[in-house]
Amino acid sequence: MSPARFGFVGLGAMGGPMAANIAAAGFDLIVYDKAGTEARTPGGARAAASLAEVGGAAETVFLSLPDGAATLAVAGELAALAGRAVSAVIDLSTIGIAAAEQAHAVLAGAGVAYVDAPVSGGQAGARAGTVTVMWAGPAALLESHRAVLEAMARNPLHVGDRAGQGQAMKLINNFLSATAMAATSEAMAFGLAQGLQLQTMLDVVNVSTGRNTATSDKFPNRIQTGTYDAGFQMALMAKDVRLYLETVRAADTPAAVGAAVADVWRRADAAMPGSDFTRIYEFVRGGAKT
């Protein structure tokens, strides 16, 4: 049976647009954000005064939170809630494997299903309803939630059955994206030093084997335009790459490239706090103009 009542906790840069798409599709949605709910409540949704109100009204609660500590705090409060309606928590956040496993354990102890389901696609994808959901949890639960997922995501994909596997998949994806962004920035800086034009390099690479998401999207749409508006903060990319490196080292798999990439993003975030992650190009170039 598909749930009839949904909750959404966390209405930030990603959560707000995803919740808006769920509400726009006509689903019964109640929302909450501890930073202020009323101003962030999308049309068609109801604003809750507390997390407890969400947990008491919704059968399924989506989370879009900044880190593992926030997810664990919410999981703990929902698990302890008397008069709880929620039976499933779908966590769309990027929090790392260990935090996802802990959240699963906390909620399982209260008889609530926890699904580790981080998303990819950035703020633009969240607004357009085209994000990818990396679902690690029961396949049957995915099918019962497919309609609501398709209201906010183009690709709800089952990647595993246990909490932590969704996080692993998301960290793999973001590490590859971060590597492409940092490496492309370095390559473009080298080409400019050789007298090549940025547009020429992108034209050639994008029909050659070096093509990647930085050359096909970030450079033409965010960097050449000077807007640097991908909608994903440098600090979040640095966090994700750090999480990737920590988990790779814990798994005792190769980490040489990961260590180098994590160091670049760590230094870029320290040098340019609060900036969009596409500004790593400016950091790599030493602040030179495009």
Protein Blocks (a to p, Z undefined) as FASTA:
>chain_A
ZZfbdcdehjafklmmmmmmmmmnopacddddfkbpklmmcghiacdfbfklmmmmpmbd
cdddfbfklmmmmmmmmmmpghiabfbdcdfbdebjklmmmmmmmmmmnopacdddddee
ijmlmmnopaccdddddfklmmmmmmmmmmmpfbdcdfbjbehjlmmmmmmmmmmmmmmm
mmmmmmmmmmmmnopafklmmmmmmmcfkbcfklmmmmmmmmmnonopnopafklmmmmm
mmmmmmmmmnopafklmmmmmmmmmmmmmmmghiafklmmmmmnnopaZZ
